[in-house]
Amino acid sequence: MQMDEKKTAAVFKAFCDENRIKIIKSLRSGEKCACKLLEEIDVTQPTLSHHMKILCDAGITVGRKEGKWTHYSISPEGVERAKEYLKALTEPDIRSEDKSCCKK
């Protein structure tokens, strides 16, 4: 898998904040309106918007407008992509292993 470091970093940035983790945990039960997330997470509207932008830009969540509110849900495709990035980052790459760097 060819990885774009910038996109990979954006995906993992989405998981690096305790409020975003709370949001993701909350969305496991299904789509939720931003107003419901505001109550559950106990943050201000601008703070929620900031976190949702990071999550949506990373592809972890998706938003759907309905009237003045946005309803958010977890993106199965985004989650799969995050899993693929983690696997690609942590699997040994035997093709590029340089065994000659530390000769005795």
Number of C-alpha atoms within 10 A of each C-alpha: 8 6 11 9 10 8 15 17 12 16 24 16 14 23 17 10 12 10 16 20 15 14 24 20 12 18 17 11 10 10 16 19 17 18 13 12 19 16 10 12 14 12 13 11 13 9 13 19 14 12 18 22 16 18 27 19 15 23 21 24 24 20 20 13 10 9 6 5 12 14 16 22 21 24 16 13 12 18 16 12 17 20 12 15 21 14 12 14 13 9 8 10 9 7 6 7 9 8 7 7 7 6 5 4
